[in-house]
Structure formats: structure tokens, C-alpha cells
Amino acid sequence: MLSEKDKEFMRYWEKERERNNSIGARVLNGLPMAVLFCVPILLFITVVYLFLPEWYTLVSNTLAGSMTTIVIAIIIVVLFFSYFRMQFKWEMNEQLYRELKHKAGKTDTITESN
């Protein structure tokens, strides 16, 4: 027997599963959390680069123009994190939906046999 919360989740997921099935939708839906994850890293690197440029080049043994490479790497991390976070979330919801669907089918067959 499914609870009302389970039935509500099944209705929700039946509507949302097709909308969230594309790569673009997953990246866009996961983008806020990914940006929130990477903003402190970008802020720290930017502050060090702007306010202590001599220290940055002495410690890292790199050219001052490597900031572009760092920004590109952070953008790649943001895209990677946003996609895989939403992929994981989608798979967890899909697994729960299938389990509830199986449980609902089981209870229907038991009810029909009685």
C-alpha cells in the first residue's frame, strides 16, 4: 500500500522525468549549485591574482597570463559538476519511481487475487 506522499512523488516524477531527460536540461538545472560550489575557488584565485600578483608568480612558478587557463578550468568544473549532480539526482528519483511502481503493481495483484 502506497502512502499519499509516494503517490504524489509518482505523479510528480511522471511529469518531470521527460523534461529532465536531456543533457541541456540537466546542465541548466544543476548550474546554480555548481556555480555556488566554484565561486569561492574563483574568488580566492582572483583576489590573490589581483592583490598579490608578484607573490602568485613567485610561488606558482607560472606566467601571469595563466589566469585564462584557470578560468577555463573552473568553467569546465562547473559544467561537469552541474551535469553529474543532476544525473545522480535523476537516477535516484528514477530508481525510487520504479520501486514505487513495482510496489504499486504488487499491491494491485494482491488486491485482485483476494
Protein Blocks (a to p, Z undefined) as FASTA:
>chain_A
ZZfklmmmmmmmmmmmmmmmpmklmmmmmmmmmmmmmmmmmmmmmmmmmmmmmlmmmmno
pafklmmmmmmmmmmmmmmmmmmmmmmmmmmmmmmmmmmmmmmmmmmmmmmmZZ
